């Protein structure tokens, strides 16, 4: 069966290669522009990131809900999140390189650019939450505080912390698209 705009999602759900090939041909340019925008400091990682995006679409097509938005928007969300994950992996790699192995000081500039890009992405994602929930997410997910510790510091009960985390994650997923981890 040949893939087209009406049947490609069903083909992917049935694990038919024609479906994902249609996505690559039709949406590949859009997804690549999203990745290039975020990985401008690491052009050597773009192809790997694109492969991860198409694999993510292939494996998680069941999480796409056409009543919540277009496939294009959902795929763009997958691309954005995968590019952020790639930046995080790259940042960890740069930070773990021994100083003796560094040849040029531009690595520091790259790390600053990566940190800035991650910071911008994080702020964009957290922007859909209320200020108190933003602070809670920063404490738990960025500063790696224990949920109980963060709640105590903010005057929030343990149960309320977990409710806020659950609701905040749900709100972020609904705005930026959900993606299952492989």
C-alpha positions in Angstrom: 0.0 0.0 0.0 1.3 3.4 -0.9 1.4 6.0 1.8 -0.4 9.3 1.5 -1.7 12.1 3.8 -4.7 10.1 4.9 -3.1 6.7 5.7 0.5 7.2 6.8 -0.4 7.2 10.5 -2.2 3.9 10.2 0.8 2.5 8.2 3.2 3.5 11.0 0.9 2.0 13.6 1.0 -1.3 11.6 4.8 -1.0 11.5 4.8 -0.5 7.7 8.0 1.2 6.4 6.0 3.2 3.8 4.4 5.2 6.6 7.7 6.5 8.1 9.2 7.1 4.6 6.2 9.3 3.9 6.9 11.2 7.2 10.6 11.6 6.2 9.7 12.9 2.8 6.9 15.2 3.9 8.0 16.5 7.3 11.7 15.9 7.1 12.6 19.5 6.1 10.5 21.0 8.9 11.9 18.6 11.5 15.4 19.2 10.3 15.0 23.0 10.6 13.8 22.6 14.2 16.9 20.5 15.0 19.3 22.8 13.1 18.0 25.8 15.1 18.7 24.1 18.4 21.9 22.2 17.4 23.7 25.1 15.6 26.7 24.6 17.9 26.9 20.9 17.1 26.2 20.3 13.4 27.8 16.9 13.6 25.0 15.7 15.9 22.1 16.7 13.6 21.9 13.5 11.6 22.0 11.4 14.7 19.3 13.5 16.2 17.1 13.2 13.1 17.4 9.4 13.2 16.4 9.5 16.9 13.4 11.6 16.0 12.1 9.3 13.3 12.7 6.3 15.6 10.8 8.1 18.3 7.9 8.8 15.9 8.0 5.1 14.8 8.0 3.8 18.4 5.5 6.3 19.9 3.0 6.8 17.2 0.3 5.5 19.6 0.8 8.6 21.8 -0.3 10.9 18.9 -3.9 12.0 19.4 -5.4 13.7 16.3 -8.1 15.3 18.4 -5.4 17.3 20.3 -3.6 18.7 17.3 -2.1 18.1 13.9 0.6 15.4 13.3 2.9 18.2 12.1 2.7 19.9 15.5 3.1 16.6 17.4 6.1 15.6 15.3 7.6 19.1 15.8 7.2 18.6 19.6 9.0 15.3 19.3 11.8 17.0 17.3 12.1 19.8 19.9 12.4 17.4 22.8 14.9 15.2 21.0 17.0 18.1 20.2 17.0 19.2 23.8 18.0 15.7 24.9 20.8 15.8 22.4 22.0 19.1 23.8 21.9 17.7 27.3 24.0 14.7 26.3 26.5 16.9 24.5 26.8 19.2 27.5 27.5 16.2 29.7 30.2 15.0 27.2 31.8 18.4 27.1 31.9 18.7 30.8 33.5 15.3 31.2 36.4 15.9 28.8 39.7 16.2 30.8 41.2 19.6 30.5 44.5 18.1 29.2 42.5 16.8 26.1 41.2 20.2 25.2 43.1 21.9 22.4 41.3 25.2 21.9 39.5 27.3 24.4 36.5 27.6 22.2 35.0 24.6 24.0 34.1 27.0 26.9 32.2 29.2 24.4 30.4 26.1 23.0 29.5 25.1 26.5 28.1 28.5 27.3 26.1 28.5 24.1 24.7 25.1 24.9 23.9 26.2 28.4 22.1 29.3 27.1 20.1 27.3 24.5 19.1 24.8 27.2 18.2 27.6 29.5 16.0 29.2 26.8 14.3 25.9 26.1 13.7 25.2 29.8 12.2 28.6 30.3 10.0 28.2 27.3 8.8 24.8 28.6 8.3 26.0 32.2 6.5 29.1 31.0 3.2 27.4 30.8 3.3 26.7 34.6 2.3 29.0 37.4 5.3 30.8 39.1 5.2 28.6 42.2 5.1 25.4 40.1 8.0 26.8 38.0 10.1 27.2 41.1 9.1 23.7 42.3 10.1 22.2 38.9 13.4 24.1 38.9 14.2 22.9 42.4 13.4 19.2 41.7 14.4 18.8 38.1 17.2 21.3 37.6 18.7 21.6 41.1 18.0 17.9 41.8 16.5 18.5 45.2 14.4 15.7 46.7 10.6 16.5 46.3 10.1 16.5 50.0 13.0 18.9 50.5 11.8 21.3 47.9 8.3 21.2 49.3 9.5 21.9 52.8 11.5 24.8 51.6 8.5 26.2 49.8 6.0 25.5 52.5 4.1 22.9 50.4 3.0 19.5 51.9 4.5 16.3 50.5 1.3 15.2 48.9 0.7 18.6 47.3 4.3 18.5 45.9 3.5 15.3 44.0 0.1 16.6 42.8 1.8 19.7 41.5 4.4 17.6 39.7 1.8 15.4 38.2 -0.3 18.3 37.0 2.6 20.3 35.8 4.0 17.4 33.7 0.5 16.8 32.3 0.3 20.5 31.3 3.7 20.5 29.7 2.9 17.3 27.8 -0.3 18.7 26.5 1.4 21.9 25.3 4.6 20.3 23.9 3.6 16.8 23.0 4.2 13.5 24.8 7.0 11.2 24.1 7.7 7.8 25.6 11.2 6.8 26.5 12.6 3.8 24.8 
